[in-house]
Amino acid sequence: MRKTFRQRFRVEPELDDLPDHALLNIIRIPEQGTYSPWALITRRVAYALLLMAAVSVLVYVDKDGYSEDLTFIDAVYYTAVSLSTTGYGDITPVTQHARLINITIITPVRIAFLILLVGTTLSVLTEETRRALQIQRWRKRMRNHTVVVGYGTKGRSAVAALLADGTPPNQIVVVDTNQHALDMASSQGLVTVQGSATKADVLKLAGVTRARAVVVAPNKDDTAVLVTLSVREIAPSATIVASVRESENLHLLKQSGADSVVISSETAGRMLGLATVTPSVVEMMEDLLSPDEGFSIAERVVREDEVGANPRHLADIVLGVVRSGELYRIDSPEAEIVEPGDRLLYVRRVFNDEVREL
């Protein structure tokens, strides 16, 4: 009973405080290149044969230092039994020079030979150590990245938009509890963290405290509220963009600290309604929301020659002006004149992966 009581009230350590080697099954950083097991085995055997060839030549060059009058075949034979630690003893180094070569060269090569052929366990340990060091470096260097909470339909669409807009895959961290979803994210080159984003330690593990933006896209509205509260508490300066299904939960997310909220059900409903009356409008809106082809809405810094001009008269089709973090539509009085430091919300055109401004 005492044991049950202790287990129930035991305080679990936070994930962020665990050593890096304990996070191997939680954080996954995609590799730059992967090799098949057969390719790895073939490469190991090739290295071993190269070592044998090099040592055989070395022994044959110093053949006068051994107990037998060595031929090259004898040198290869001695190398094989020596590197494999069999050591029959029928051929032995007898001169000081030959023994010195055995100590300084052949013995280290023997160790390397054994590691190459028999070091399967050592290879596993080395791989885990390498991954732990990789996680350690990532946790120290990751800055100004984007964290995507939830890799369902909305999360995948958000990631696709980020990638199409030029965000490197290694600058996107996906947090989810579903292993299949994380496997899909990892196949795209994204960093993944397994765990519930409602927990602060999981968010810290994803580097939310140093993130530029956080996309909250879970399947349930109550989860979105909890995640937004947790993110805002530990990352006051991060930009939080959240998604909810129902409009009545909009104020909850705003109160929780979300900078922008997208209502998925209302947006889909409006698109469906427009599609029944003016399908061409829906087609154009979908085109504007797809940054990898056709037209796209983008944001850029005002150029020096544009300062003081009316945004309606610029070469680009300007939709709004962003000033001090506030968006002013093109028809508002604040957007009459472009000021230094403003950012323009405009329409751009993409031709075969080349972006051309209208």
Rosetta blueprint (number, residue, H / E / L):
1 M L
2 R H
3 K H
4 T H
5 F H
6 R H
7 Q H
8 R H
9 F L
10 R L
11 V L
12 E L
13 P L
14 E L
15 L H
16 D H
17 D H
18 L L
19 P L
20 D H
21 H H
22 A H
23 L H
24 L L
25 N L
26 I L
27 I E
28 R E
29 I L
30 P L
31 E L
32 Q L
33 G L
34 T L
35 Y L
36 S L
37 P H
38 W H
39 A H
40 L H
41 I H
42 T H
43 R H
44 R H
45 V H
46 A H
47 Y H
48 A H
49 L H
50 L H
51 L H
52 M H
53 A H
54 A H
55 V H
56 S H
57 V H
58 L H
59 V H
60 Y H
61 V H
62 D L
63 K H
64 D H
65 G H
66 Y E
67 S L
68 E L
69 D L
70 L L
71 T L
72 F H
73 I H
74 D H
75 A H
76 V H
77 Y H
78 Y H
79 T H
80 A H
81 V H
82 S H
83 L H
84 S L
85 T L
86 T L
87 G L
88 Y L
89 G L
90 D L
91 I L
92 T L
93 P E
94 V L
95 T L
96 Q H
97 H H
98 A H
99 R H
100 L H
101 I H
102 N H
103 I H
104 T H
105 I H
106 I H
107 T H
108 P H
109 V H
110 R H
111 I H
112 A H
113 F H
114 L H
115 I H
116 L H
117 L H
118 V H
119 G L
120 T H
121 T H
122 L H
123 S H
124 V H
125 L H
126 T H
127 E H
128 E H
129 T H
130 R H
131 R H
132 A H
133 L H
134 Q H
135 I H
136 Q H
137 R H
138 W H
139 R H
140 K H
141 R H
142 M L
143 R L
144 N L
145 H L
146 T E
147 V E
148 V E
149 V E
150 G L
151 Y L
152 G L
153 T H
154 K H
155 G H
156 R H
157 S H
158 A H
159 V H
160 A H
161 A H
162 L H
163 L H
164 A H
165 D L
166 G L
167 T L
168 P L
169 P H
170 N H
171 Q H
172 I E
173 V E
174 V E
175 V E
176 D E
177 T L
178 N L
179 Q H
180 H H
181 A H
182 L H
183 D H
184 M H
185 A H
186 S H
187 S H
188 Q L
189 G L
190 L L
191 V E
192 T E
193 V E
194 Q E
195 G L
196 S L
197 A L
198 T L
199 K L
200 A H
201 D H
202 V H
203 L H
204 K H
205 L H
206 A L
207 G L
208 V H
209 T H
210 R H
211 A L
212 R L
213 A E
214 V E
215 V E
216 V E
217 A L
218 P L
219 N L
220 K L
221 D H
222 D H
223 T H
224 A H
225 V H
226 L H
227 V H
228 T H
229 L H
230 S H
231 V H
232 R H
233 E H
234 I H
235 A L
236 P L
237 S L
238 A L
239 T E
240 I E
241 V E
242 A E
243 S E
244 V E
245 R L
246 E L
247 S H
248 E H
249 N H
250 L H
251 H H
252 L H
253 L H
254 K H
255 Q H
256 S H
257 G L
258 A L
259 D L
260 S E
261 V E
262 V E
263 I E
264 S H
265 S H
266 E H
267 T H
268 A H
269 G H
270 R H
271 M H
272 L H
273 G H
274 L H
275 A H
276 T H
277 V H
278 T L
279 P H
280 S H
281 V H
282 V H
283 E H
284 M H
285 M H
286 E H
287 D H
288 L H
289 L L
290 S L
291 P L
292 D L
293 E L
294 G E
295 F E
296 S E
297 I E
298 A E
299 E E
300 R E
301 V E
302 V L
303 R L
304 E H
305 D H
306 E H
307 V L
308 G L
309 A L
310 N L
311 P H
312 R H
313 H H
314 L L
315 A L
316 D L
317 I E
318 V E
319 L E
320 G E
321 V E
322 V E
323 R E
324 S L
325 G L
326 E E
327 L E
328 Y E
329 R E
330 I L
331 D L
332 S L
333 P H
334 E H
335 A H
336 E L
337 I L
338 V L
339 E L
340 P L
341 G L
342 D L
343 R E
344 L E
345 L E
346 Y E
347 V E
348 R E
349 R E
350 V E
351 F E
352 N L
353 D L
354 E E
355 V E
356 R E
357 E E
358 L L
